[in-house]
Amino acid sequence: MSNTGKKMLESALGVITKTAKGLKLPDATIDRLLESDAVHELHFSVTMDDGTEKIFTAYRIEHNNALGPYKGGIRFHPNVNRDEVRALATLMTIKCAVAGIPYGGGKGGVIFDPKTVSGGELERISRAYARAISSFVGPEYDVPAPDVNTNPQIMRWMVDEYVKIQQARKTHYTKSQLWATFTGKPLDLGGTLGRTEATGRGGVIILKALLSKLKTQTTNHKSQANSNTQSLKIAVQGFGNVGYYFARLAEEEKFTIVALSDSKGGVYVKEGLDVDATLKCKKEKGSVAGCYCKGSVCNIAYGKTISNEELLELPVDILVPAALENVINAQNMKKIKAKIVVEMANGPVTEEAYEYLTKQGVVIVPDVLANSGGVTVSYLEWYQNMKGETWREEKVNKRLKKMMEEALDIIWKKSVAKKLPLKQAAFEVAIERILAKMV
Ligand code: NAD
């Protein structure tokens, strides 16, 4: 149905096939890596505020559980479709393997626009979805989490619904272990400190570690690493959970954030903008466009409004697509000026654009590595729930840093040893880990 979803799926399966062929795997093994274990298409009815019953279509796709329970977020979006969810589930298997956590890959989604429903309707849709998936998710089987347009509040409704159902079924799990079925929860329901910021934080950890590796590398890569982060200009597309925390934590690390955007457009402040002032302004105005904030002051004289397309083509050192998939593609790839692209969104660079930019010497940090901070802290949340523990935020952040740096280190070493771009090296590491456990 959706061309975007189809392209995303082709791209995800294409990279796995290419990597697997490079590893000289037999066709039957490649087929097993590509196929999903289960595709759940769900239809459920919800009572809307006006008393009418509306049928919603949703998915939960379980790709591969060789390394552990299926793991992956739930997306609420009108463009959700089977191919897209399957692509995202497949990439979750790779991502968890890349991150070195004991999880497989899954993904879910409900087809609707959350902006068009009331708070009560949103709660009823969330609870109905939780009921629809309740017979096949569980702490040791399939562990969902938030994704685009879903958040801890939505996880609260889902986990509450799920716990009620399981307790009525007299499960052997403790309440804390039942909570482990969903991650990204509020703190009072077994959520972990550090989860909200984790994906953005993980991306900044990877970026810093990469820059230090590039600095010591002697090849004449187009990407000239610079230890002085202040001189490195970053443009971030998307100002939601991932984009905001990436920008804010990069700013804390003294990078210069020159551009930000949301679905309504963006701003460019050449000398660097203030991320929190931009957030405050966005909350007042309803969009990032129009917020030209330096220090704590927002003034139209500081910058200009740009479109999301223009943001991607800015003269920056580092480009961070943190919103939607396929935004860097054949149409704009020749206009990309950044020397490093950090894929914080899932699948923001199409295969064609990836090939082109890589040949141009652009370093692309693949999504499966760059945005794996979220799932890594989800794992730490799950771990705490399963053991009945509650960690301090410093402990979570310290573990995250160690795990992300280790993940990059292994991929970097493979990339250097086999002269592969980071994405191919990451996929090789992941496939080797999955195959080692696949029965
Ligand atoms: P979110 O809903 O919090 O934010 C999405 C942002 O993208 C918003 O600022 C929105 O305005 C913006 N946006 C929407 N349409 C846009 C468009 N056409 N052009 C530009 N911006 C647009 O979602 P999120 O959690 O920040 O997720 C963003 C991406 O990161 C997704 O691809 C998601 O799959 C991926 N991701 C999220 C997590 C996580 O922990 N939240 C983890 C891994 C990957």
Residues whose N, C-alpha, C, O or C-beta is under 5 A from the ligand:
A	BS01	NAD	P146 D147 V148 N149 T199 G238 F239 G240 N241 V242 G243 S261 D262 S263 N308 A322 A323 L324 M344 A345 N346 N371 G374
